[in-house]
Amino acid sequence: MIWMLAAATALLSSGCASEDEVAQAERCCADLSEMYRDVVGKSDMLYISSIANDCRDPLVMRFLFQNVKDEYADSAWSKRLHALAVARGFLTYQFRTYIYYDGISGLLYNTAYLASAPNKVLSCLKCSDGVLGYVCDMFKLLFGILLSIVGLVAAPLVGLLCHPIETLANLTVGVFYFGPGWWMYVTHTNIFASLWDLIWGGMFYPLWQALTFWL
């Protein structure tokens, strides 16, 4: 009975995106990085726009709204942060992560996607396109949750096969980096940094976003 009341309350309080809000979301997503600009759907567009308007996740703003082109771009360190940003910044599950991420980044993505589910449920109350849109978003999120549970095992294995050196660097120490800023890279590419990203960025921070959603 309690769950039925909670579901009814969620549906009745779900937002109804107006044409102006949809247009605003489209303008907002026009600033996405090249990797996602042309593939973002309406649900993700409204969700990402709400994140941008609330300025609630700096990591999402950094990696989704610009191409990070510093000396560490496309490195094991950068991919870990990128995985957290995509997991927390997209409502739908992103299959392309299997190709792009190393094993540890794949684990981070799927962990963060699972942990961010409560925050996405709450956020969709504000940004979904009406009651029907909210129901559709919840089905997409549920499908993504199921995929991320499988991905907790599958993604690290695929990432290890596709990116063995970067996976090893995130599991040990990234001493085989030969670009500029070597010391900065090594201090951020090691097993301790990976554990920090997993525990804080992949678990506690998304849950903290949900707990503080109404504040």
LUMMIFI-380377 format. One record per residue: x, y, z of N, C-alpha, C in turn. Coordinates in steps of 0.2 Angstrom, whole numbers. Layout:
// residues N
+-------+-------+-------+-------+-------+-------+-------+-------+-------+
:   n.X :   n.Y :   n.Z :  ca.X :  ca.Y :  ca.Z :   c.X :   c.Y :   c.Z :
+-------+-------+-------+-------+-------+-------+-------+-------+-------+
:     X :     Y :     Z :     X :     Y :     Z :     X :     Y :     Z :
...
+-------+-------+-------+-------+-------+-------+-------+-------+-------+
This chain:
// residues 215
+-------+-------+-------+-------+-------+-------+-------+-------+-------+
:   n.X :   n.Y :   n.Z :  ca.X :  ca.Y :  ca.Z :   c.X :   c.Y :   c.Z :
+-------+-------+-------+-------+-------+-------+-------+-------+-------+
:     4 :    -6 :     0 :     0 :     0 :     0 :     4 :     6 :     0 :
:    10 :     6 :     4 :    14 :    12 :     5 :    17 :    13 :    -2 :
:    20 :     8 :    -5 :    23 :     8 :   -12 :    18 :    11 :   -17 :
:    12 :     9 :   -17 :     7 :    12 :   -22 :     6 :    19 :   -21 :
:     6 :    21 :   -14 :     5 :    28 :   -13 :    11 :    32 :   -15 :
:    17 :    29 :   -14 :    23 :    33 :   -16 :    23 :    33 :   -24 :
:    21 :    28 :   -27 :    21 :    28 :   -35 :    16 :    33 :   -37 :
:    10 :    33 :   -34 :     5 :    38 :   -36 :     7 :    45 :   -35 :
:    11 :    47 :   -29 :    13 :    53 :   -28 :    18 :    55 :   -33 :
:    23 :    51 :   -34 :    28 :    52 :   -39 :    25 :    54 :   -46 :
:    20 :    50 :   -48 :    17 :    51 :   -55 :    14 :    58 :   -55 :
:    10 :    60 :   -50 :     6 :    66 :   -49 :    11 :    72 :   -49 :
:    16 :    71 :   -46 :    21 :    77 :   -45 :    26 :    77 :   -50 :
:    26 :    73 :   -55 :    31 :    73 :   -60 :    30 :    79 :   -65 :
:    36 :    82 :   -67 :    36 :    88 :   -71 :    33 :    87 :   -78 :
:    31 :    92 :   -81 :    29 :    92 :   -88 :    32 :    97 :   -92 :
:    37 :    95 :   -95 :    42 :   100 :   -99 :    38 :   103 :  -104 :
:    38 :   110 :  -104 :    35 :   114 :  -109 :    39 :   115 :  -115 :
:    36 :   117 :  -120 :    40 :   118 :  -127 :    46 :   123 :  -125 :
:    45 :   128 :  -121 :    51 :   132 :  -120 :    56 :   128 :  -116 :
:    54 :   124 :  -111 :    59 :   120 :  -108 :    63 :   115 :  -112 :
:    59 :   112 :  -117 :    62 :   107 :  -122 :    67 :   111 :  -126 :
:    65 :   117 :  -128 :    69 :   121 :  -133 :    76 :   123 :  -129 :
:    75 :   125 :  -122 :    81 :   127 :  -118 :    85 :   121 :  -117 :
:    82 :   115 :  -117 :    87 :   109 :  -116 :    90 :   107 :  -122 :
:    87 :   109 :  -128 :    91 :   108 :  -135 :    96 :   113 :  -135 :
:    95 :   119 :  -133 :   101 :   124 :  -133 :   106 :   122 :  -129 :
:   105 :   119 :  -123 :   110 :   117 :  -118 :   114 :   111 :  -121 :
:   110 :   106 :  -124 :   114 :   100 :  -126 :   118 :   102 :  -133 :
:   116 :   108 :  -136 :   120 :   109 :  -142 :   128 :   111 :  -140 :
:   129 :   112 :  -133 :   136 :   113 :  -130 :   139 :   107 :  -128 :
:   136 :   101 :  -129 :   139 :    95 :  -127 :   145 :    94 :  -131 :
:   150 :    89 :  -128 :   156 :    88 :  -132 :   154 :    84 :  -138 :
:   158 :    84 :  -143 :   157 :    81 :  -149 :   155 :    73 :  -149 :
:   157 :    70 :  -144 :   156 :    63 :  -143 :   148 :    61 :  -142 :
:   145 :    66 :  -139 :   138 :    65 :  -137 :   133 :    70 :  -140 :
:   135 :    75 :  -144 :   131 :    80 :  -146 :   125 :    78 :  -151 :
:   127 :    73 :  -155 :   122 :    71 :  -160 :   118 :    65 :  -158 :
:   119 :    62 :  -153 :   116 :    56 :  -151 :   111 :    56 :  -145 :
:   111 :    62 :  -142 :   107 :    62 :  -135 :   100 :    62 :  -137 :
:    96 :    58 :  -133 :    89 :    58 :  -134 :    85 :    63 :  -130 :
:    79 :    64 :  -131 :    75 :    69 :  -127 :    75 :    68 :  -119 :
:    75 :    61 :  -117 :    75 :    60 :  -110 :    82 :    63 :  -107 :
:    87 :    61 :  -110 :    94 :    63 :  -108 :    95 :    70 :  -109 :
:    92 :    73 :  -114 :    93 :    80 :  -115 :    89 :    84 :  -110 :
:    83 :    82 :  -107 :    80 :    86 :  -102 :    84 :    84 :   -95 :
:    86 :    78 :   -94 :    90 :    77 :   -88 :    97 :    81 :   -88 :
:   100 :    81 :   -93 :   107 :    84 :   -93 :   106 :    92 :   -92 :
:   100 :    94 :   -96 :    99 :   101 :   -95 :    97 :   103 :   -88 :
:    94 :    99 :   -84 :    92 :   100 :   -77 :    99 :   100 :   -73 :
:   103 :    96 :   -74 :   110 :    96 :   -71 :   114 :   102 :   -72 :
:   113 :   105 :   -78 :   117 :   111 :   -80 :   114 :   117 :   -77 :
:   107 :   117 :   -76 :   103 :   122 :   -73 :   105 :   123 :   -66 :
:   105 :   117 :   -63 :   106 :   117 :   -55 :   113 :   117 :   -53 :
:   118 :   116 :   -58 :   125 :   116 :   -57 :   127 :   111 :   -51 :
:   124 :   105 :   -51 :   125 :   101 :   -45 :   130 :    96 :   -46 :
:   133 :    95 :   -52 :   139 :    90 :   -53 :   144 :    93 :   -57 :
:   149 :    96 :   -54 :   155 :    99 :   -58 :   158 :    94 :   -63 :
:   159 :    88 :   -61 :   162 :    83 :   -65 :   158 :    82 :   -72 :
:   152 :    82 :   -71 :   147 :    81 :   -77 :   148 :    87 :   -82 :
:   148 :    93 :   -79 :   149 :    99 :   -83 :   156 :    99 :   -86 :
:   161 :    97 :   -83 :   168 :    97 :   -86 :   168 :    92 :   -92 :
:   166 :    86 :   -91 :   167 :    81 :   -96 :   162 :    80 :  -101 :
:   156 :    82 :  -100 :   151 :    82 :  -105 :   150 :    88 :  -109 :
:   152 :    94 :  -107 :   150 :   100 :  -110 :   156 :   103 :  -113 :
:   162 :    99 :  -113 :   168 :   101 :  -117 :   172 :    95 :  -118 :
:   176 :    96 :  -123 :   181 :    91 :  -124 :   187 :    93 :  -120 :
:   189 :    88 :  -115 :   195 :    89 :  -111 :   201 :    88 :  -115 :
:   205 :    93 :  -117 :   210 :    93 :  -121 :   217 :    95 :  -118 :
:   218 :    92 :  -112 :   225 :    93 :  -109 :   229 :    88 :  -110 :
:   235 :    88 :  -107 :   240 :    83 :  -108 :   238 :    76 :  -106 :
:   233 :    76 :  -102 :   231 :    69 :   -99 :   224 :    66 :  -103 :
:   222 :    70 :  -108 :   216 :    68 :  -112 :   217 :    60 :  -114 :
:   212 :    56 :  -114 :   212 :    50 :  -116 :   217 :    45 :  -113 :
:   219 :    47 :  -106 :   223 :    43 :  -102 :   219 :    39 :   -97 :
:   222 :    35 :   -94 :   219 :    30 :   -89 :   215 :    35 :   -83 :
:   219 :    40 :   -81 :   216 :    45 :   -76 :   210 :    48 :   -79 :
:   210 :    51 :   -85 :   205 :    55 :   -88 :   199 :    50 :   -89 :
:   200 :    44 :   -91 :   194 :    39 :   -93 :   191 :    37 :   -86 :
:   194 :    37 :   -81 :   191 :    36 :   -75 :   186 :    41 :   -73 :
:   188 :    48 :   -74 :   184 :    53 :   -72 :   178 :    54 :   -77 :
:   180 :    52 :   -84 :   175 :    53 :   -89 :   169 :    47 :   -88 :
:   171 :    41 :   -85 :   166 :    36 :   -84 :   161 :    39 :   -78 :
:   164 :    42 :   -73 :   160 :    44 :   -68 :   155 :    50 :   -70 :
:   157 :    54 :   -75 :   153 :    60 :   -77 :   148 :    57 :   -82 :
:   149 :    52 :   -86 :   144 :    49 :   -90 :   139 :    45 :   -86 :
:   141 :    41 :   -81 :   137 :    38 :   -77 :   132 :    42 :   -74 :
:   134 :    47 :   -71 :   130 :    52 :   -67 :   126 :    57 :   -71 :
:   129 :    58 :   -78 :   126 :    63 :   -82 :   121 :    61 :   -87 :
:   120 :    54 :   -88 :   115 :    52 :   -93 :   110 :    47 :   -90 :
:   104 :    48 :   -92 :    99 :    44 :   -89 :    99 :    37 :   -92 :
:   100 :    37 :   -98 :   100 :    30 :  -102 :   107 :    27 :  -101 :
:   107 :    20 :  -102 :   114 :    17 :  -102 :   117 :    18 :  -108 :
:   124 :    19 :  -108 :   128 :    21 :  -114 :   132 :    14 :  -115 :
:   130 :    11 :  -121 :   134 :     5 :  -123 :   141 :     6 :  -125 :
:   142 :    12 :  -128 :   149 :    14 :  -131 :   154 :    14 :  -126 :
:   152 :    14 :  -119 :   157 :    14 :  -114 :   161 :     7 :  -114 :
:   159 :     2 :  -117 :   162 :    -5 :  -117 :   168 :    -4 :  -122 :
:   168 :     0 :  -127 :   174 :     1 :  -132 :   179 :     6 :  -129 :
:   176 :    11 :  -126 :   181 :    17 :  -124 :   184 :    16 :  -118 :
:   181 :    13 :  -113 :   184 :    13 :  -106 :   189 :     7 :  -105 :
:   194 :     7 :  -101 :   198 :     2 :   -98 :   194 :    -2 :   -93 :
:   197 :    -7 :   -90 :   193 :   -12 :   -86 :   191 :    -8 :   -79 :
:   195 :    -4 :   -76 :   193 :     0 :   -70 :   188 :     5 :   -72 :
:   189 :     9 :   -77 :   184 :    14 :   -79 :   177 :    11 :   -80 :
:   177 :     5 :   -84 :   171 :     1 :   -85 :   167 :    -1 :   -78 :
:   171 :    -3 :   -73 :   169 :    -4 :   -67 :   166 :     2 :   -63 :
:   169 :     7 :   -64 :   167 :    14 :   -61 :   161 :    16 :   -64 :
:   160 :    15 :   -71 :   154 :    18 :   -74 :   148 :    14 :   -72 :
:   148 :     7 :   -72 :   143 :     3 :   -70 :   141 :     4 :   -62 :
:   146 :     5 :   -58 :   145 :     6 :   -51 :   141 :    13 :   -50 :
:   144 :    18 :   -53 :   141 :    25 :   -53 :   134 :    25 :   -56 :
:   133 :    21 :   -61 :   126 :    21 :   -64 :   121 :    18 :   -59 :
:   123 :    13 :   -56 :   118 :    10 :   -51 :   117 :    15 :   -45 :
:   123 :    18 :   -42 :   122 :    22 :   -36 :   118 :    28 :   -38 :
:   118 :    31 :   -44 :   115 :    37 :   -46 :   108 :    36 :   -47 :
:   105 :    30 :   -47 :    98 :    28 :   -49 :    93 :    32 :   -44 :
:    94 :    32 :   -38 :    90 :    36 :   -34 :    90 :    44 :   -35 :
:    95 :    46 :   -37 :    95 :    53 :   -39 :    92 :    55 :   -45 :
:    92 :    50 :   -50 :    89 :    51 :   -56 :    82 :    50 :   -56 :
:    79 :    45 :   -51 :    72 :    45 :   -50 :    69 :    51 :   -48 :
:    73 :    55 :   -43 :    71 :    61 :   -40 :    71 :    67 :   -46 :
:    77 :    67 :   -49 :    78 :    72 :   -54 :    72 :    72 :   -60 :
:    70 :    66 :   -61 :    65 :    65 :   -67 :    59 :    68 :   -65 :
:    57 :    68 :   -58 :    51 :    72 :   -56 :    51 :    79 :   -58 :
:    57 :    82 :   -59 :    57 :    89 :   -61 :    58 :    90 :   -69 :
:    61 :    85 :   -72 :    63 :    86 :   -79 :    59 :    82 :   -84 :
:    56 :    77 :   -82 :    52 :    72 :   -87 :    47 :    76 :   -90 :
:    45 :    74 :   -96 :    40 :    77 :  -100 :    33 :    74 :   -98 :
:    31 :    76 :   -93 :    24 :    74 :   -90 :    24 :    67 :   -87 :
:    18 :    65 :   -85 :    17 :    58 :   -82 :    20 :    52 :   -87 :
:    18 :    52 :   -93 :    20 :    47 :   -97 :    27 :    47 :   -98 :
:    30 :    53 :   -99 :    37 :    54 :  -100 :    41 :    51 :   -94 :
:    38 :    52 :   -88 :    41 :    50 :   -82 :    41 :    42 :   -81 :
:    35 :    39 :   -83 :    35 :    32 :   -84 :    40 :    29 :   -88 :
:    40 :    32 :   -94 :    45 :    30 :   -99 :    52 :    30 :   -97 :
:    54 :    36 :   -93 :    61 :    37 :   -91 :    62 :    32 :   -85 :
:    57 :    30 :   -81 :    58 :    25 :   -76 :    60 :    18 :   -79 :
:    56 :    16 :   -85 :    58 :    10 :   -88 :    65 :    10 :   -91 :
:    67 :    16 :   -94 :    74 :    17 :   -97 :    79 :    16 :   -91 :
:    77 :    19 :   -86 :    82 :    18 :   -80 :    82 :    11 :   -77 :
:    76 :     8 :   -77 :    76 :     1 :   -74 :    80 :    -4 :   -79 :
:    79 :    -3 :   -86 :    83 :    -6 :   -91 :    91 :    -5 :   -90 :
:    93 :     1 :   -89 :    99 :     3 :   -87 :   102 :     0 :   -81 :
:    98 :    -1 :   -76 :   100 :    -4 :   -70 :   102 :   -11 :   -71 :
:    98 :   -15 :   -75 :    99 :   -22 :   -76 :   105 :   -22 :   -80 :
:   106 :   -18 :   -85 :   112 :   -18 :   -89 :   119 :   -17 :   -85 :
:   118 :   -12 :   -80 :   124 :   -10 :   -76 :   126 :   -16 :   -71 :
:   121 :   -20 :   -69 :   122 :   -26 :   -65 :   126 :   -31 :   -69 :
:   124 :   -32 :   -75 :   128 :   -36 :   -79 :   135 :   -33 :   -81 :
:   135 :   -27 :   -82 :   141 :   -23 :   -83 :   146 :   -23 :   -78 :
:   144 :   -24 :   -72 :   149 :   -24 :   -66 :   154 :   -30 :   -67 :
:   152 :   -35 :   -71 :   157 :   -41 :   -72 :   159 :   -40 :   -80 :
:   155 :   -39 :   -84 :   156 :   -39 :   -91 :   161 :   -33 :   -93 :
:   160 :   -27 :   -91 :   164 :   -21 :   -93 :   171 :   -22 :   -91 :
:   173 :   -24 :   -85 :   180 :   -24 :   -83 :   183 :   -29 :   -87 :
:   180 :   -35 :   -89 :   183 :   -40 :   -93 :   184 :   -37 :  -100 :
:   179 :   -34 :  -103 :   180 :   -31 :  -110 :   185 :   -26 :  -110 :
:   185 :   -21 :  -105 :   190 :   -16 :  -104 :   197 :   -18 :  -103 :
:   198 :   -24 :  -100 :   204 :   -27 :   -99 :   207 :   -29 :  -105 :
:   203 :   -32 :  -109 :   205 :   -35 :  -116 :   207 :   -29 :  -121 :
:   202 :   -24 :  -121 :   203 :   -19 :  -126 :   209 :   -14 :  -124 :
:   210 :   -13 :  -117 :   214 :    -8 :  -114 :   218 :   -11 :  -109 :
:   223 :   -16 :  -110 :   226 :   -19 :  -104 :   231 :   -14 :  -101 :
:   235 :   -10 :  -104 :   239 :    -6 :  -101 :   236 :    -1 :   -96 :
:   231 :     2 :   -99 :   227 :     7 :   -95 :   224 :     4 :   -89 :
:   221 :    -2 :   -90 :   218 :    -6 :   -84 :   224 :    -7 :   -79 :
:   230 :   -10 :   -81 :   235 :   -11 :   -77 :   237 :    -5 :   -73 :
:   238 :     1 :   -76 :   240 :     7 :   -73 :   235 :     9 :   -68 :
:   228 :     8 :   -69 :   224 :    10 :   -63 :   224 :     5 :   -58 :
:   226 :    -1 :   -59 :   227 :    -6 :   -54 :   233 :    -6 :   -50 :
:   238 :    -3 :   -53 :   245 :    -3 :   -49 :   247 :     5 :   -49 :
:   252 :     7 :   -53 :   254 :    14 :   -54 :   256 :    15 :   -61 :
:   253 :    21 :   -63 :   254 :    22 :   -70 :   261 :    25 :   -72 :
:   266 :    21 :   -71 :   273 :    23 :   -72 :   275 :    23 :   -80 :
:   271 :    20 :   -84 :   273 :    20 :   -91 :   270 :    26 :   -95 :
:   268 :    31 :   -91 :   266 :    37 :   -95 :   272 :    41 :   -96 :
:   273 :    44 :  -102 :   279 :    47 :  -104 :   278 :    54 :  -106 :
:   272 :    57 :  -105 :   271 :    64 :  -107 :   273 :    69 :  -102 :
:   271 :    75 :  -103 :   272 :    80 :   -98 :   268 :    79 :   -92 :
:   270 :    82 :   -87 :   266 :    81 :   -80 :   266 :    74 :   -78 :
:   272 :    71 :   -78 :   273 :    64 :   -76 :   271 :    63 :   -69 :
:   273 :    67 :   -64 :   272 :    66 :   -57 :   264 :    67 :   -56 :
:   261 :    72 :   -59 :   254 :    73 :   -58 :   250 :    67 :   -60 :
:   252 :    64 :   -66 :   249 :    58 :   -68 :   249 :    52 :   -64 :
:   255 :    51 :   -61 :   257 :    45 :   -57 :   253 :    46 :   -50 :
:   252 :    52 :   -48 :   249 :    53 :   -41 :   241 :    52 :   -42 :
:   239 :    52 :   -48 :   232 :    52 :   -49 :   230 :    45 :   -53 :
:   235 :    41 :   -55 :   234 :    35 :   -58 :   237 :    29 :   -55 :
:   234 :    27 :   -50 :   236 :    21 :   -46 :   230 :    18 :   -42 :
:   231 :    12 :   -39 :   226 :     9 :   -36 :   222 :    13 :   -31 :
:   226 :    17 :   -27 :   223 :    21 :   -22 :   218 :    26 :   -25 :
:   220 :    29 :   -30 :   216 :    34 :   -34 :   210 :    31 :   -37 :
:   211 :    25 :   -39 :   205 :    21 :   -42 :   200 :    19 :   -37 :
:   203 :    17 :   -31 :   198 :    15 :   -25 :   194 :    22 :   -23 :
:   198 :    27 :   -23 :   194 :    34 :   -21 :   189 :    35 :   -26 :
:   190 :    35 :   -32 :   185 :    36 :   -37 :   179 :    31 :   -36 :
:   181 :    25 :   -35 :   176 :    20 :   -34 :   171 :    21 :   -28 :
:   174 :    22 :   -23 :   171 :    23 :   -16 :   167 :    30 :   -16 :
:   171 :    35 :   -17 :   168 :    42 :   -17 :   164 :    44 :   -23 :
:   167 :    44 :   -29 :   164 :    46 :   -35 :   159 :    41 :   -38 :
:   160 :    35 :   -36 :   155 :    30 :   -39 :   150 :    28 :   -35 :
:   151 :    29 :   -28 :   146 :    26 :   -23 :   143 :    32 :   -19 :
:   147 :    35 :   -15 :   144 :    40 :   -10 :   142 :    46 :   -13 :
:   146 :    49 :   -18 :   143 :    55 :   -21 :   137 :    55 :   -24 :
:   135 :    50 :   -28 :   129 :    49 :   -31 :   123 :    49 :   -26 :
:   124 :    45 :   -21 :   120 :    44 :   -15 :   119 :    50 :   -11 :
:   124 :    54 :   -10 :   124 :    60 :    -7 :   119 :    65 :   -11 :
:   120 :    65 :   -18 :   116 :    69 :   -22 :   108 :    68 :   -21 :
:   107 :    62 :   -20 :   100 :    60 :   -19 :    97 :    62 :   -12 :
:   102 :    61 :    -7 :   100 :    63 :     0 :    99 :    71 :     1 :
:   103 :    75 :    -3 :   102 :    82 :    -3 :    98 :    85 :    -8 :
:    94 :    81 :   -12 :    91 :    83 :   -18 :    86 :    89 :   -16 :
:    83 :    88 :   -11 :    77 :    94 :    -9 :    80 :    99 :    -5 :
:    87 :    99 :    -4 :    90 :   105 :     0 :    92 :   111 :    -5 :
+-------+-------+-------+-------+-------+-------+-------+-------+-------+
